[in-house]
Amino acid sequence: MLDLSFVRANLELVKAKLRARGADPDALLGDFLALDKSRREAITQAEQLKARRNELSQEVGALKKAGKHDESAAVMEETRALKDKLDELDRAAASLDDELRLALARVPNLTRDEVPVGTSEADNKTVKTWGEIPRFDFAPKPHWELGEALGILDLERAAKLSGARFAVYMGAGARLERALISFMLDLHTRKHGYTEVLPPFMVNSKSLFGTGQLPKFADDLFRSSDADAEGAARGEYKDSDHWLIPTAEVPVTNLYRDEILDEARLPISLTAYTPCFRAEAGAAGKDTRGIIRQHQFQKVELVKFTRPEESDAQHEQLTRDAEEILEALELPYRRVLLSTGDTGFSSAKTYDLEVWLPGQNLYREISSCSNFDAFQARRANIRYRPSGPKAKPEFVHTLNGSGLAVGRTWLAILENYQQADGSVLIPEILHPYMGGLDRIVREP
């Protein structure tokens, strides 16, 4: 979340940045400003009463010392009345503080100045294109036709098992999914220097608040029966409830929640494979064919914790680490800088990597690589202690990106490596992970 004192001191800048996102600053900040004023007034009154109480306490002592017990009793009665008033003000200030924190939690991060101003993905800026788009002497098919014809993708039986937006991979299709996960983790750990993490696939509300999914995006999440969605909307976050993770970003980022890291450890680079679960509440009617938009999918995530002055360079490096997966698989892609209107709630700057899909004749997002500045760290209270004997802890910067979305990589291979006879070649770098298999054909 944003720093309270920063918002107060830079109100017009904050409003301008929110307008650039397409948000209404008055709707977001109206209650915030009123709450902040009421809270500060309650605190000021409490401080004045505390000062008066201290004066009265000294006066009581002096009267008792002088033997004026009747007068001291009257002053003590006034002190008791002040205490009741102070307790009331303290409760009011605490309540206003909770309301203020919840209001601030609904305000998105401020985008960087270099982020193009725009209202949608149409205003995104392509900053890099890599690879040659394959040419076919036949009409390329989309992955759902290829997968069904090869017997490696079964959406009909998945719907029988779980409903819409689920998939069953069979035979070489399941093997390819597993091969991609292993390949991605190997490259990120052996070459890029990430430490592999296998986190829980369920988290509590505090974890989802820390990375920005709660309270705003509760409807996009799957939760267990012990999770209180209404309470989360009110800012009531428990340790004992459970939600299915929408991405490994959530558990991995929250590994260091409420901790102070040694500066010498930074940057910390972590990678994790997890299944991901998303309700896709706002995606009705979108991408209903194939496996582009699923309720459950696999992903390899990259997460970094850095010093503020290093986060820009680490953002570029993280994005390059994700790009190297696509280049090793020889999949054409482009890097896109998202506009203000398309940048995610918690992000200050995001690059999307979009892979070319010849069966659909378009580019599709396969990774979002974001720099959150201190936005998530402030929500999750993740700090580091700079070197120096009197240095105070500061918030780290957090970054993450998909390295990559496995299902979308799977379908990109099918569409880019398809052959005229309906078979699909396996990228050479995956041959060892596929047990030497170099082509997927229909099994009898």
Secondary structure by P-SEA (a helix, b strand, c coil): cccaaaaaacaaaaaaaaaaaccccccccaaaaaaaaaaaaaaaaaaaaaaaaaaaaaaaaaaaaacaaaaaaaaaaaaaaaaaaaaaaaaaaaaaaaaaaaaaaaccccccccccccccccccccccccccccccccccccaaaaaaaaccccaaaaaacccccbbbbcaaaaaaaaaaaaaaaaaaacccbbbbbbccccccaaaaaaacccccccccccccccccaaaaaaccccccccccccccccccccccccbbbbcccccbbbbbbbbbbbccccccccccccccccccccbbbbbbbbcccaaaaaaaaaaaaaaaaaaaabbbbbbbbcccccccccccbbbbbbbbbccccbbbbcbbbbbbcaaaaaaabbbbbcccccccbbbbbbbbbcccaaaaaaaaaaaaaccccccccccccccccccccccccccc
